[in-house]
Amino acid sequence: MLNQWMVKVKSGTPFDADDMNRFHEAIDQALAESIASYSRAVDASRNIFLGILGHDLRTPLGAILLGADSLRRSADVGERGTRLANQIFTSVRRANQIVDDLLDLTRCQMGPGIPVKKTALDLAPLCERIVDEIRAFHPDANVVFTTKAPVAGKFDGPRMEQVFSNIIGNAVQHGDVQTPIEVHLAVSDRSAIFTVHNRGEPIAEDVLPFIFNPMGRFSQRSVVDHPPSEGLGLGLFIASEIVASHQGTIEVVSNTAHGTSFLVKVPLA
């Protein structure tokens, strides 16, 4: 049909321009639908790959973790062997956490979100334990934790520990360790209120709207400004999904004058 129109144009023969416009619109629509279909196929393949990767890695990582734990508790390996076993145990535990994050990412992309199993508990001891772990892992950081009363309600304890660990860890990694990192947990308006405040370089304005989107956050920054050790912000993304699964909200404010503050609000019941 296009060739026929071209012949008419070259020969000066009258032709229907509306037909050509409709043809162009049909081509544009077909291209748009093809690109959308290809994008969906790529997303589905990536999610399936991440799910399979995370699932298949858990078994060997679990075996290594169990072996390293046995070695570091054994009295027959000596001081050097115990030190190496501790290093292996710590590294594999971190790798296992990365695998868990990948599986959580896949659940969010392919399912209704991160599943939670709520039980009656007090969040204060959980948060205090996470703060103690971060203090031990980052002895140079001054993490100050305050809470005035029990924060009792129905929560998924392990998942809320992830929220505490990811947000406080983010503050330690990106904040100024020379100033206190303030962690506060309280109850207000029948909700648990968890806040983390740190000083240091604020989050860039072009990154702030995408702070809880790992892919969006990375796309807003150049490779030079985004070192490999920083990662893609998967921890904050997972924290936001866990909070959403608890019907809660998470917000962030960051500027030079105030610093950076994360505010998590989760209903008690």
Order of alpha helices (4+ residues) and beta strands (2+ residues): alpha-alpha-alpha-beta-alpha-beta-beta-alpha-beta-beta-alpha-alpha-beta-beta
